[in-house]
Amino acid sequence: MQILEEAFHLVRTTDAASFWRYYIGAVPWSVGLLYFVADMGRSSFAQRDAALEAAVLTGLYFWMKICEARFCALLWVRLDPGGIPKATRLERFRASAALALCQSVQLPLLVVGLFFAIPLGWILATQRNFAVLAFTMPPSRRPLRDLVLGSIRYSHDQWAQNHGILILFFVIALFTLVNVVASCLFVPGLLKSFFGIESVFTLSPQAAVLNTTFVIGVVLLMQLVICPLMNAAYVLRCFYARSRTTAADLLGRLEQVREIRRLEERRVGGGARVATIWVALGVLSATLPVEGVPPGESKSGSSVEVERFRKEINATLEQKKYQWQLSRRSLDQGDDAAESWLGQRLNELAASIRQLLEKVERWMEESIKRLFERGGGMPTGGQEGKGFQGISSTVSVVLVIVFLGLLVWLAIALYRRNQGRERVVGDDREKVVVIDLASEDIVATQLHEDEWLRLAREQIEKGEERLAIRALFLATLAHLGERNLLKIARFKSNRDYRGELFLRARSLQELRRAFDENTGLFERSWYGMHRLAEGALDFYLKNHALIGEESSRDVAGSSRVAATK
């Protein structure tokens, strides 16, 4: 519990720049994995794109591990300022390569740990130690050997503590997962209640929760939440294990105490000087004669002035910044206590962005200097020197303009995208458009039911039964959408449509049976390698006619009920 408390305090007091460096690697990998799973499960071109997407996902995974190692190094610096020796670019590249090689065998090690069960705790600790020790160990000529041996050695340090931490993190992960799932179900309900926004979570919550993409998405969100805390816990374990031979923990605490004492001395010295000046002014005002006051009244007038200065001095010393005799805790809070936690995080985020822009600006300046040096030397003196000195401000202005342009472009793109969606739903039925039945981007709402049937007849005449069955399926969806039995959307799968139809047409069992049969026939012919059997199209058309009769009967029954009311 002590390790977890220290880890939570370490993460809570870490600045926003450190989290920026961690999530810049974790978020792209999580989004890439979610896209990979969804695309491989639904796309008809999965076999063609699998190799390329897997290679990109592998690169994102190694990038995430490198960012995670940098985040652990920043946490280590907070524990032991100056404890990490500076490394050259070649040494950092060797450390990154060693980390990538160690992380490449993570999945086989997990399989071995799950199979034998007993060494699982040591394997998980070793894998976490890879990220902790990659950039915190002293540079050497054999970084791979040192990284592997150090990770294994520190995983055996206090093994009972390691297993206790893993059990607690398992419980924390379960509670976090439950909170993420509840938020994903609760927030869409609120949006529907207040703004009338429909989504898959409000139309069919069961189908949304049981979807594999949703499950993987909430697991990735849970990982993004608890991984910084888990990394901090293993940073503390490795730090204390190394401190048994180097006393780095004691040296780090002494350095923190020295820093706090220096801050106290600065504040006390500044407050004492201000108080001394006020007292001196009060004494001088009491001893000097007051102009315009008779000699007999000078004593009473001076006493009034002394009393007034005493009150001003007391009021000044009662201010928070001059109360150096309070406890160190109140002193450490200082002016920061008046600022909220959200304000401090926003300031840290702004500072990290400012530092990033300054680094980009310095890099551009250095590139320009190298360009001038290659071209015949730096311009010096006269108007040329002044022009080069103005490059820095020009670069800053250009960066600001580019950033504002990107924001405007993003706003325009989002507006056009939303406007385009509304136009597809409302206007495409009134326009004659060319439909490519082989495309994965078409939606059933683009044409009327009769137009889809016309396309199906054309494909039957050409002998393209596979395209004909897809046109018939889109005609079925268009028909059910017009009868308000389905809400057609691009992101929905056939399983989503089945679940929605089960909720909206509970009493129409024949309609649901016919739709299930037609959906199965379409999936076998479109997504699989099965050829259509003889009479399959007639069977589909028969079910389509049955769906039309049942839906028309349901609409007529609803009209009679409304007229009776």
C-alpha positions, 0 to 999 in steps of 0.5 A: 500500500505504501508503494501505491500511495507513493505512486499515486502522489508521484503521478498526481504531482507530475506536470502535464508535459510528462503526460503529453510525452506518454500519451503521444505514444499511447493514444495513436497505438490504441486508436490504431489497434481499435481500427485494425480490429474493426477493419479486419472483422468487417472489411471484405478487403481484410486479407489484402490489407492485413499485412500493411496494417499489421506492419503499421500497428507494429511500428505504433506499438514500438513507438508507444513503448519508447514513449512509455520509457521516456515517461518512466525516465521523467518520473525517475528524475523527480525521485532522483534529480541528476541521477540519470547520466547524460547519453549521446544520440548513439547510446540513446539509439542503442537503448531504444533498440534494446527496448524494442527487442525486449518488447518484441518477445512480450507476447510469447512470455505472456503465453508461457506465464499464463500456461504455467501460472506460477512465473506470471508475476515475475514475467509481468514485473520483468516486462514493466522493468524493461520500460523503467530501466531502458533510459535510466540505466548508465550507458554501456556498450552492451545495453541489451544484456544490462537491460535484461539482467537488470529487469530480471534482478529487480523483478525478484526484489521483494516478490511478495510485494510485486504480487500484491501490487499486481492483485491490487491493480487487477481490482483497480482495472476491474473497477475502472472498466466498470466505470468506463462501460457505465459512462459509455452507456450513461452519457448517450442517455443524457444526450438523448434526454436533453438534446434528442441525439440518437445513437447505437447505445440508445437504440440497441444498448445490448447490441452495442455492449456485446460488440467486439469493437466496443469491448476492445475500445473500453479495455483500451480506455481502461489501459490509458487510465491506469497505465501511468499509475502502474508505471509509477509503481514499478519506477518506485520499485526499481528505484528503491531496489537500486538505492540499496546499493547507491543510497539514491533515495536518501540523496534525492530527499536531501536535495528536496529538503535543500530546495525547500530550505532555499525557497524558505530563506528567499521568502523569509528574507524578502518579508523581513526586508519589507518589515524592516523598511516599514518599521524604519519609516514608522520610527522616522515619522515619529521622530520628525516634526509634523509640518503645520502642527503647533509645538504644543500639539506635536506630541499628540500628532506624532502619536497619531502618525505612529499609531497609523503606521503601526496599523499599516505594518500589522495589516501588511504582515498579516498578508499570506506572503509574509507569514513565514512562521506558519507550518511548512505545509501552508508555506509550500502551498503559498499562492498555488493554493488559491489556484484550482487544480484544473487551472494548474494543469492548464498552465502546465499544458500551456507551458509544455506547448510553449516549450515545444514551439520554442524547440521548433523555433530553435531548430528552424533557426539552427537550420537557417544558420547551417544553410547560410554557413554552407552558402558562404558564411553568416551575414553580418552587419548592415541591413543583412544582419538586421534581416537575419535577426528578424528571422526569429520573430518571423518564424514565430508569426508563421507558426502562429498563422499555421496553427490558426489556419489548421484550426480554421481548416478543421472547423470547416472540414467538420462543418462540411462533413456534417452538412454532407451527411444531412444531404445524403439522408435527405436529398439523395432520394430525389437525385439520380446518382450512379451507384457502384454496387461493389463499393463499401461506401454505399448506404441504403438511403441513397436510393428508393426501394424501387430503384434498388430493385431495378438495379437488382433486375439489371444485374440478374440480366447481366448474370451478376448474381452476387451484385444482384443479391446485394442490391436486393438486400439494400432494397430490403433495408430501404423498405424497412427504413421507410416503414420506420422499423429500422434507422439506417446508418453507415456505421451499423452492421447486420447484427445491429439491424437484427437487434434493432428489428427485434426491439421495434417489431416484436409482434412481427415474427414472420417479418423477423424470420424472413429478414434473418433468412435474407440476411444470412443468404446475403452474408454467405454470398457477399462476404463468403466464398459460397455461390448462390444455389439454384432458386436462391434469388426466388427465395429471397424475393419471396421473403422480401414480398413477405416483409412488405406484406407484414410491414404494411399490415403493421402500418395499417394496424397502427393507423387504425389504433391512432384513428380510434384514439 
